[in-house]
Amino acid sequence: MLAAGIAALPGRADEIRLKDGKKLYGVIVGYEDNMFKVKTDFGFVLVEKDKIASIIPTTPAGAKSDAQPAAKKDAPQPMKSAPTTEPALASGAETTPDATSASAKSTALDASKRQNPAPKIGNAAVKPELPAKTASTGTAAPAMKTAAPNSSTALAATATPPPAPPKEEPPANREEIQGNLYTNYTHGFRMYKAPSWNLNEDARTALPNAIVAMGTFNESTLLVVGQEKTKEPLDAAARTVEKRLHEAYENYRLTSQRKISVSGLPAVEYRYRGLADGHDWSGTLAVVTRGGETFTVLGMTYADTDLIQIQENVIARSIASLDFTPKQ
């Protein structure tokens, strides 16, 4: 494409002199990635900025003869200063439309015109040097004005997302054990705790919505009291919780379901069997509503040991002893 552009000589074009001695005739229409885009009769050509020695605007036929010497004299001068190479090249490229419009506009090649480029190349290049130039002419597009130092500072400030709201910390779990009685003052309830059971802090923090977890030292029996974050009525909330058991156990089997009363409050009780962690489990789930709050009590024990009947009875006693008291 470069060879075709060099061989062509359009009637109205700028003369682009390359450092290797070759010449290219065309109109610069864009600048991107350190390369000028030049439109020739044969199509568009990309020329690296570093390979250009100078750009000389060519006067169209019919223009006054004194316009061409002025262009040849003035155009190469900006190339002498390395830091301002890009503005100089853009200026030379943008004088072409003025020169080709009519012979009466041949004075468009003077120095004042070439120092105030039209926004064609400036909009495409969007280089750090260009916003200051175009802003001085009053023709800068809004996108280019945002690149100015003051505007970019304002943009950075507005683009900064608002700080995230502080994470809501759960209330402190104020609890107490007196003999075989467990009391939770934060959530307002107390219940029976078997003498062989201990509080299991690891299980409490690992299980979602758990308030307290207690059980045997080897975790063959575990009872967890939790509070659901739901506003559903009792039956719908109970079905939602029971559905999780299907996902937690293999070979999950619901053995019984009934409505009961816990501490004088309506509740739904599920009894089930299932496999988890290499053991067969026997479990009891009770879902209780108190006002607008929904509590769950889940007791489970190994079903593949001789102690299954004893532990099932202990779990049933703990659930039945649940007593909701006013919060303190």
Buried (B, 14 or more C-beta within 10 A) or exposed (E): EBEEBBEBEBEBBBBBBBEEEBEBBBBBBBBEEEBBBBBBBBEEBBBEEEBBBBBBBBBBEEBEEEBBEBBBEBBBEBBEEEEBBBBBBBBBBBBBBBBBEEEEBBBBBBEEBBBBBBBBBBBBBBBEBBBBBBBEEEBBEEEBBBBBEEBEEEEEEEEEEEEEEEEEEEEEBEBEEEEEEBBBBBBBBBBBBBEEBEBBEEBBEEBEBBBBBBBBEEBBBBBBBBBBEBEEEBEEBBEBBBEEBEEEBEEBEBEEEEEBEBBEBBBBBBBBBBBBEEBBBBBBBBBBBBEEBBBBBBBBBBBEBEEBEEBBEBBBEBBBBBBBEEEE
